[in-house]
Amino acid sequence: MDGIDAAYMKTDGKRKVELGESITLPFNQNLRQKLTKVLSSNFELKALERQLTEAHFDAITHAIHLKKQTRDVGTAVLSMEIQF
């Protein structure tokens, strides 16, 4: 369980897909411990869900920042994967 992968993909909305930049943002230690705990017990999920959502928001923010640096124009689709 290491973090969140985020990547840009350009597509014409039909078949053509072009892969763009990607990043992996590691979970902070607190979130990693809670995720590990929830996988092995009946841990309270509401607070963890909020933290995980915020971690995804951070990943998207970083990915958008990287995309702006490339000045590439086109349709972008953000793909994210949670890694456990």
Secondary structure as UniProt FT lines:
FT   STRAND          3..11
FT   STRAND          17..26
FT   HELIX           29..40
FT   HELIX           45..70
FT   STRAND          76..83
//
